[in-house]
Amino acid sequence: MAVLQQYSWIIALISIAFCVSSFGNGANDVANSYATSVAARTLTMPQVGILAMVTEFVGAVALGSRVTGTIKNNIIDIKHFTAKPATLILIMGCTEFGSAAWLIIATKSGFPVSTTQTVVGALVGAGIAAGADVSWGWKKGSVSQVAASWAIAPLIAAGFSAILFGTIKFGILNRKDPFKWAMRLTPFYYAFTAAVLALFMVVEVPNGDSLEEFGVGKICGIVFGTFFGVLGLAYIFFIPYFHRRIVAGDTRIRSWHIPLGPLLWRDNPPLYWPSKRGAGVKDYSGGAKTIQHTTATSPHETPDMISKSAHPEGTESPVLDSEKNALPSAALEHAVVMDAREKYLGPTEGKKIYHPKRAFAYVNYIFWRGVSKDCVTFDAEHLHKTHAHAAVYDNNVEHLWTYAQVASAMMMSIAHGSNDVANAVAPWVAAYQTYMTGKVTSKGDTPVWILVIAGFLLGTGFWFFGYHIIRSLGNRITRVSPTRGYSIELGAAITVLLASQLALPVSTTQCLTGATVGVALMNFDAAAVNWKQLGFIFMGWVFTLPAAGLIAGLLTAMALNTPHF
């Protein structure tokens, strides 16, 4: 039985705001994990939508924190509300409303913002309005650390991602016969990715042991065990699969045949459920090779010079059998994606709104609209000059990195679900705990059922609204390919992993943005980066604290000073 039952209506309103905040969190932050996978054409939007629903739910429910601090105890002094616990309920409600409002506004505007910083800004605004002391000094979770993260996170992530992509570029992509070298070295990148992600999951699990508590022995066992285990599996299962699919050009083979492993070396392997579509490897450049070879990148370069720079003499891979069946031409890749309204509502346009077919068409349109948006070539005309400065590499080599890219994206999403779910849940938990006990506490037990709701809403938010951020963080910054996307995601993951151990202030959003720039600059041409888009994104970061704070602060001020009758 709740102690403060007279405030049940406030809890009801906070619950609504919590749902909107979770939805906005998913729409904005979940897109960070998958933006490069969509931009690189590794995954389609519907595929990402389904994956996001699963990974975010697993992260939030299976790994999400069961004990949540009373939202950012280091930001405001909650002891200020000890004598007035009902006021804390109101403060947390306004924080939830302010956070939800800014996340929806930012997502609609295309601002990829940090949900953590959004909650911090909202709490600062509500705290100031309530007269509570705000922590401005340099300590974990303080306002000054949030501001510092605008530079720290992107720079560190840019460095790691640039180094990682540099090893791929100079060790494989720019070498003579890059596909041969890719087949030799790809398993090592798979193993390295698995080792990093295993360590990432161990460290980032809420309420788990720290590295010191784990001990050097266990950590080395996990890292090296994962590395050599995956290395062996890659050589046994993945290399035969890639050889069969790309070198032999067997269009019947698909990813579900990977478990056949060594059997794929046979002339006629026992394929179960063989594909009948007869399609080869997807064109991940989307016809960019034609653009790359016909557009000079500087007044002193000719198209012929650019063609040679993209494929130096003697470095072209031989034309493999699979290339004869490769998917589609540049013209098809750049075909205009049919608008969702036209696709789903067009066939029933002449029917009344209450007609069953028309009503069903509207249901289809609403459900599929968010994942039917073109997030790859939607702004191609404006980005043509920027993308022309980025090198285009062997398509078959790019294909080898798609699996590692998807794995790293899924792990980033699971980690987001486990950690950042607190940004939406924590204000609600703080209010609910106070409502139930009538006391102000620094810790509050998080009910599992609220994590289930939050996990579902995170995935739902991306499904319906995430395309705005996918567009902002994808090809709008630079040309993204599977090798680049892999480097971006893994570089960001390493940054988050190290920063969490060093207590450095980082944001996943800012890490991925910085990583994208770092990889883009490995073209050794500043024009390969869309600096205007970066300025737009940075503006969103700067606006986050004051905007969320202003909304929450105004709501708090009005609520506390409303005339009582």
N, C-alpha and C positions, 0 to 999 in steps of 0.2 A: 504494500500500500504506500502510495506516494505521500510524503510529508507535506509538500507544498501543492496540494491538489487544486488550490484556487488559481494556479497558473497553468492549468492543463491546456488552455487555449493558446498560450505562448508556445508550449511544446509542440502543439499541432502545427502552428505556423513555421516553427523552426524545422519541423520534419519536411514540410513542403520545400523550404529553402534548401535543406540538405539534399533532396532529390534533384533539384535544379543544379546545385553545386556539383554533385557527382556527375550529372549529365554533362555539364560544362567542362569538368575536369577531364572526362573521357574524350570529349570533342576536341579539346585543345592539346592535352598532354599525351594522350595515347598516340596521336598522329605522329609525334616525334619519333617513336620507335619504328614506324613503318614507312615514313615519308620517302626515304631513299630507295626502299624496295619497290615502291610504286613508280618513282621517277626513273629507276633503272629498267623498268618493264619486267622485273623479276616476278612480281605478283600483280594481279589485277585488283581493283578496288573491292569487288565482292569477296575475293579470296582473303584480302586483308581484313575486311569487315568480320568475316567468320572467325579468322584467327584471333582478332582482337577480342571478340566476345569470349573466346575460350581462355586465352592467356591472361586477360585482365581478371576474369572471374577466379581462375586458379590462383593467381597472385594475391588477390584480395582475401579470398576465403581460406585457402590452404596455408599461405605464408603471411597473411596480414596480421598486424599486431593485435594481440588479445588484451594488451594493456596500453592505453593511450594516455599520454600526458595531457593535462588540462591545457589545451591549445597554447603552445608557445609560452611556457611559464617564464622564459627568459625575456619575453617582450614586454609584458606588463606585470606589475606586482599584484597578484591575485589576493594577497592578504588584505588589500584595500577593501575587498568585498566580504570579509569574514562576518562582519556585523549585519551585512545586507545581502544574503545569499540570493534573494530574488533578483537583485540588480545584476548579478553575474549571469543569471539565466537570460536576462534581457540583452546584456552585452554580447553573449555568445550568439544569440539570435540575430542581432544586427550584424555581427561578424559574418555569419553564414549568409545572410542576405547580401551584404556588400561583396563578398567573394563570388557568390553565384552571379550577381548582376554583372560584375566586371568580366568574368570568364565568358559569359554569353556575348557581351559586347565585343570583347577582344577577339573571340573566335569568329564572329560574324564579320569583323573588320579584317581578318587575316593576320592578326598579331599572335605569333607563337610566344606565349608568356609562361612564366614559371608559376605553377599553381601554389607552390609553397610561399613564394613572395606575394602572391595575391592574398593569401590568408594572413600573412604577416602585416601587409598594408591595411587590410580591413580591421585587424585587431588593434593596430596602432591608432587608427582613426576612432574606433569605438572607445579605446582606453583613454585617449585625450579628452573625448567628449564626456566621459564619466569621471574625469579628474584623477585617474590612476597614474602612477608613475610609469613612464616608458623608458626602457633600457636602450640608450643611444650608444653606449660605449662598446668597445671591441670585446665581445665574448660570443660564445656559440649561440647562434640564433638571433643575435642582436641586429638592429637596423643597419649599423655600419657594415656588418659582414654581408648583409644582403646587397648593399650598394657595391661592395668590393667584388662580389661575384660577377658583376657585369663585365669585368675585365679578366679576372682570374680564371674562371671556368673556360671561356672561349680560347684563351691563349694556350692553356695547358692541353686542352683537347686538340687544338690545331696542331700542336707539336707532335703529339703521339700519332695522330692520323696521318700526318705528312710523312713521318718516318716509316710507318707501316706501308703506306702506298708506295713510298720510295723503294722499299725492298722488292715490291711486286713489279714496279715499273722498270727498274734497272736490272733486276734479277731474272725477269721473265719477259715482260711486254716488249722491251726494246732490244732483246737479244735475237740472234739469228735463229729462225725456226722457233718462235715463242711457244707454239703448241706443244712441241716435244718437251721443252723445259717445264711447261705448266703441268704436264702429265707426271713429270718426275717430282716436282716440288709441291704441288697442290696438297697432297696428304699431310705435309708438315704444317701448312697453314690451317688445315682442318683440325689437326691435333693441337696446335697452339690456341686456336679459337676455343676448342672444348675445354682446355686447361684453364684459360682465363675465365670462361663462363662458369666453370665449376667453382673456382675460387670466388667469383663474384656472388654466386648464389649462397655459398657458405657464409661469407662475410655480411651480406646484405639481409639475410634472414632476420626479421625483427625478433628481439629477445634471445638471439643466438649467442654463442660464445664469440669473444673477440679473438683476434689472431694470437694474442698473448696467451689466452686461456686454452686455445686449441693446441698450441705448442708447435715448434718447428718440425718435429717428426711427422705429426699428423698432416700438417700443411704440405710438406714435401711429398708425403705419400699420396695425398689427393691430387696434387698438381702433376707429378710425374706419372702416377698411375693412370690418370686420365689421358695425359699426353701420349704415352706409348700404347695404351689400349686403343685409342682412336686412330693413331698412326697405323697400327696393324689392321684395324677394320677398314680404313680407307684404302690401303693397298689391296686387301683381299676382296672387298666388295665394290668400292667406288671406281677404281681404275678399270676393271673389266667392263663395268657398266658404261663409263665414258668412251672406252675404246669401241665398244659395240655400237653405241649410239652415234658417235661423231666420226670416228675413223672408218668403221665398216659401213656407216650410213644406214643402219637398220632402223627404218621408220616405225617398225612395230613395237619397239622397246620403249618403256616408260619407267618412271621412278619406282613403281611398285615391283619392278623386276630386279632392283638392286640386291635383294636377299639371295638371288641366284649366284652371285659372286663368281667363283672360278668357272662355273658352268657356262658363263657367257663367253668364254674363250673358244668354245666349240663352234664349228661351222654352222651347225643348226641347233642352237640351244633350246631346251624345253620351255618355251614361253607360255605362261598362263595369262589369260585375258590379254592377248596381244592387241595393240591399237590398230584400228582400221582406217584411221584418218590419213595416214601416209604423210605426215608433216615432219619436217626436219627441225633443226635447232632454230629457235626464235631469233629474229634480228633485233638485238638489244640496242643497236645504234639508231634504229628507226629511220634508216635512209640517210644517216648523217655522213656516211662515207662519201656520198655524192656531193653533199654540201662542203665537206672538208676539202675535197679535191677540186672544187670549182670556185672557191671564194678565197681571195687573198686576205691574209690577216694583217698586212701592213703595206704601205705604199711601195715598199722595196721587194715584196714577195709576189711571185706569180703563182697561178694555180698549179703549174707543174712543180714548182719548188715546194709547195705545201704538200702535194701528193707524195713527194719523195721524203719529206720530213715525217709524214705519218707512217710511211712504210719504207724505211731506208733500204737501199739496194742489198739484196741478199737476205732480207729479214722476213719476207713474206712467207706465210705458211703455204704449203702446197694445197691445191684445191682438193678438198676432201670429198668423198662420195656424198656426205650429208649435205654439202652445200648445193648440190644439184636439186635437192628437195627442200631447201631452206625456206622458211616462212618469210612473210610476204615481202613484196618489193617496197621500195620507198614510197611509192604512190599509195600502196595499201596502208602502210604504217601511218601516213599523214592524212588518211581519210578522215573526214569530219565525223566525230562521234555524234550519233543521233541524240537530240535533246530528250530527256526523260519525259517531259510533257508530251512531246510529239510521239514518242514511242509508245507510251502507255495510254494516253488520252486521245490521241489522234484517231484511232480506228472507231471510237464511239462518239466522235465529236457531235454528230447530229442528234444523239439520243438525249432524252430528258435526264435530269440529275437523279431522279428516283428510279430510273430503269435499272434492273439488276446488273446488266452488263456495264452500264456507265458507272454504277456504284462500285462494282468490283474493279473497274479500271482505275478509279480514284484510290482504292485501297492499295492496288499494285503500285501506283505512282508514288503515293506517300511512303510506302515501304522501301521501294527500290531507288528513290530519287537520290539519296545521299551517296550511294555507292555506284551510281550510274554516271556520275560527273566525269568529264575528261580532265584528269589531273596530270597528264603527260605532255600533250601537244596543244593545250588550250590557249597558250600565249606564245605560240611558236614564232609568229612574225616579229614580235618585239624582242625575243630572246635570240634571234638568229645570229646577230653579231657577236653576242657573248659566247654562245655555244661554238661558233666557228673558230674560236681561239683555243678550244680544248681538243687535244689529240683524240683520235678514234683508233681503238686497238682491235686486234683479231677477235672476231665475234665468237669463235669456238673457244678461245681462251676465256673470254668473259663468261661464257656459259658455265665453266667449271667452278666459278665462285658463287653461283646463285644459291646453292644449297647452304654454304657457310653463311651467306648473307641472310637468308631466311632464319637460320638457327639463331644468329646473333640478334636479329630483330625480335624474335619471339622471347628470348631471354630478357632483353631490355624491357619488353612489355610486361613480362611476369614480375620483374623487379619493380617496375612502376606500380603495378597493381598491389604489390606487397607493402611498398613504402608510402607512396603518395596517396593511397586511399585515406590515410590519416588526415590529409588536408581537408577532405569533405566530412569525414566522420568525427574528427576531434572536437569541433565546436558543438556538435550535436551531443556527443558523449559528455562533455563538460556540463552542458545545460541539463541533460537527462539525469546525470549523477547528482547534481545539486537539487533537482526537482524531487528525486526519490529519497534522498537522505536529509535534505534541508541544511546541509553543511557544504562549505567550500573546501575541496580537497585538491591536491596537486596531481593525483593519479585517479584514473577512472577505468573500471573494467569495461571492455568493449563487448557487447553482446554479439554472438556469432551471427544472429539473424540480420543485424544491421550491416555486417560485412557482406553478407549474401546479397542484400539489396544494393549496396554500393558497388560490388563487383559487377552485378548485372547492368547497373546504370552507366558504369564506366564504358563497357562495351557498346551499350546502346547509344551513348553520346557520340562515339566515333562513327557508328553506322549511319546515323542521320545527319551529322553535322561536321564530321571530321575532315571532309574534303577541303574545307577552307584552309586548314593548316598544312595538309598534304601539298597543296599548291604552293604555299609560301615557302616551305622548307625543301621542296624538291628541285625541279629544273629551273625554278626562278632565280636561284643563286648561281648555279653553274650546271654544266652538263654532268649528269650522273649516270654511271654505268655500274654493272655488278661489282667490278673490282674496286671502283671508287666507293660505292655504297657499303661494301664490306669493310673497307678501311675506315670509313666515317663512323659506322656503328660500333666496331670493335675499339677504335680509338676513344670514342666517347665512354664506352663501358670501362675501359682501363682507367680513364680519368676519374670517373665516379668512384671506382674501387679504391684507388689510391687516395683520393681526396677524403673519402669517408674515414680512412685510417689516420690521416693527418689532420683531421678536423678543419679542413679548408672548406669555405663556403662555395658550393657548386650547385648548379641547376642542370637537370638533364636536358632541358630545352637549350640552354646556353652552351652546354657541352657539344651537342649535336650541331648547332649553328657554327661554332668555332671549328669543329672537325671538318665540316663541309668546306669552309674557307681554306683550311690548311691543305686539304686534298686538292682543291682548285688551284692553289698557288703552286702546286707541283708541276703545273704546266709551264712554270717560269714565265708567266705572262699575266700581269695584273688585270688585263682586259678580259681574262677568262672568268672573272668574278663580277657579278652584278652588284656593284657597290650601292646603287640606289636602293635595291631591295634590302640589303644589309642595313642601311640607314633606317629604312622603314621598320625593320624588325627591332633594331636597337631603340627606336622611339617607343615601341610597345613596351619594352622592358622598363624604360624610364617612367612611362606613364603608369605602370602597374601599381606601385606603392601609393602615389597620391590619389589615383582614381579610385581604387578599392577603399582606401582610407577615407576619402571624401564621402563616398556613398554610405559606408558604415557609420562614420562620424555624424553625418547629418541625421541618419535614422535614429542613432542613439540620443543625440541632443533633442530631437523632437519627442522621442518616447519618454525621456526623463523629465522633460519640461512641459508635458501636456497638462493642461488644467484638470484638476480632479474635482469631481462634483459629489 
